Amino acid sequence: MLPKVTVIILNYNGKKYLGSLLDEAVESALNQTYSNTEVVFADNGSDDSSVEHVTKKYSNKIKIVALGKNYGFCLGNNLASKQVSPETKYLLFLNPDAMLSKEYVAKLVSLMENDQTIGVAQGLEVSQDGSRGGIGGLVSIYGEGHFVWLEEADIQSLESKKVTVLWASGSAMFVRKELFDKVGGFSSEFFMYYDEIDLCCRILCLGFRTVGILTVRYTHKAGGTVVSKRTKMRARYFDTRNRWLIVIRYFPKKFLLHCSAAFLAEFLSNVYRSSFKERALRRESFSLYFRIVSYLVKNLGRELCIRNSYEKVQKLIANYAIPEPLPLKINKVSVASFMMEHGFRSEKFEST
C-alpha cells in the first residue's frame, strides 16, 4: 500500500489577499497523480470569506479546520498536523500562494522511500513570473538565511541531481511525520520566518538531512499575504528576532563574533537611518529594536539551555554556512561551482 501523505494548507485571509491563487493552491493539492493523498485546509482566524468560500467549493474533497484565531505559521501548522489521518507517513506544508505540479507528491514520496537518510525535502521552487528557481537554503556566517536561486542553465545541469542543503522552504516542505512529531513540530515562539531553518536544524541533529530536487516543480508567490504596513512591520520584527534565535541556538562559537558584529552594525545603521525619518517612523523603528533586544534578554536563559541540547548541529552547521552573504546577483554565479567550492554534495537521483 502506498504511504499516506497529508497536504496541510494554512490560510490567513487568503481570499482577500490572494484571490484566485487560493483556489489554484487547493486544486493543485487535489489534482496530484499520487492517489493516497488527503488535504487539510486550516484557517488561522481569517476575517474574510476564506472559510466560507473553501467550504462551499471543496468541503466534499478536503478536511477544513477552523483554528479560530491567528496562531502564526508555526503553531497554526502544529495544530493542523494534529488533525491528519493516523496513518499519515508524510506531511506536506503548502502555502496558500503556492501551486504544485501534478507529480510533486509522487516524486517526493519516491525520493524519501528510497533514501532513508532524508528527513525533509522540496522540489524546485519557481517564482510566479518563471524568472528563477530555487532548491532550498543555506546560511551565512552572519546568521542570514539564503535561498539558493538557480539560473536556467544551472537548473538544466543539475536536473538529474538531489542537492543537500540546510533547510527547505516552508512554502512546499515535505517532512517525515515521525520526525516532525519527534522534534515537537515547528517552534511556536517563532510565529513566522526562520521557522523552517529551526525545524531542519533539529531534524539534522537526529541524523537526517534536507535535500532539494529539480525533477519536480512548484510555483510560489512569495509574501502573498504580507501586504499591510502593520503586517510588514510585524514580519520585520519576526524576521530579525528569529535570525538572532537561530544564531544563539545553533551556530558554533567561532561564528558568534561575526554575528555579533553584524547585528551591532545593523542596529546602528537602522538607528542612524531612522534619525532622518519623521518622528512617527523613527519611534516605530526604535520600538522595533527595543522589543527585539528585550525579548532576547528576557529569554536568554531558555535559549542557552536549548543551545546546550544541540551541540551536534553546532559542529555540523559549518558545512552549510557560506563565508559571506551570497552575491546580490546570484544569476551571475555558477551555483554548481559555488556549491562544489563550499563542499556541498549533489548526488544522482533516480526516480522509481
C-alpha positions, 0 to 999 in steps of 0.5 A: 500500500502506498504511504499516506501523505497529508497536504496541510494548507494554512490560510490567513485571509487568503481570499482577500489577499490572494484571490484566485491563487487560493483556489489554484493552491487547493486544486493543485493539492487535489489534482496530484497523480499520487492517489493516497493523498488527503488535504487539510485546509486550516484557517488561522482566524481569517476575517474574510470569506476564506472559510466560507468560500473553501467550504462551499467549493471543496468541503466534499474533497478536503478536511477544513479546520477552523483554528479560530484565531491567528496562531502564526505559521508555526503553531497554526501548522502544529495544530493542523498536523494534529488533525491528519489521518493516523496513518499519515507517513508524510506531511506536506506544508503548502502555502496558500500562494503556492501551486504544485505540479501534478507529480510533486507528491509522487516524486517526493514520496519516491525520493524519501522511500528510497533514501532513508537518510532524508528527513525533509525535502522540496522540489524546485521552487519557481517564482510566479513570473518563471524568472528563477528557481530555487532548491532550498537554503543555506546560511551565512556566517552572519546568521542570514538565511539564503535561498539558493536561486538557480539560473536556467542553465544551472537548473538544466545541469543539475536536473538529474541531481538531489542537492543537500542543503540546510533547510527547505522552504516552508512554502512546499516542505515535505517532512517525515511525520515521525520526525516532525512529531519527534522534534515537537513540530515547528517552534511556536515562539517563532510565529513566522520566518526562520521557522523552517531553518529551526525545524531542519536544524533539529531534524539534522541533529537526529541524523537526517538531512534536507535535500532539494530536487529539480525533477519536480516543480512548484510555483510560489508567490512569495509574501502573498499575504504580507501586504499591510504596513502593520503586517510588514512591520510585524514580519520585520520584527519576526524576521530579525528576532528569529535570525538572532534565535537561530544564531544563539541556538545553533551556530558554533562559537567561532561564528558568534563574533561575526554575528555579533558584529553584524547585528551591532552594525545593523542596529546602528545603521537602522538607528542612524537611518531612522534619525532622518525619518519623521518622528512617527517612523523613527519611534516605530523603528526604535520600538522595533529594536527595543522589543527585539533586544528585550525579548532576547534578554528576557529569554536568554536563559531558555535559549542557552539551555536549548543551545546546550541540547544541540551541540551536534548541529553546532559542529555540523552547521559549518558545512552549510554556512557560506563565508559571506552573504551570497552575491546580490546577483546570484544569476551571475554565479555558477551555483554548481561551482559555488556549491562544489567550492563550499563542499556541498554534495549533489548526488544522482537521483533516480526516480522509481 
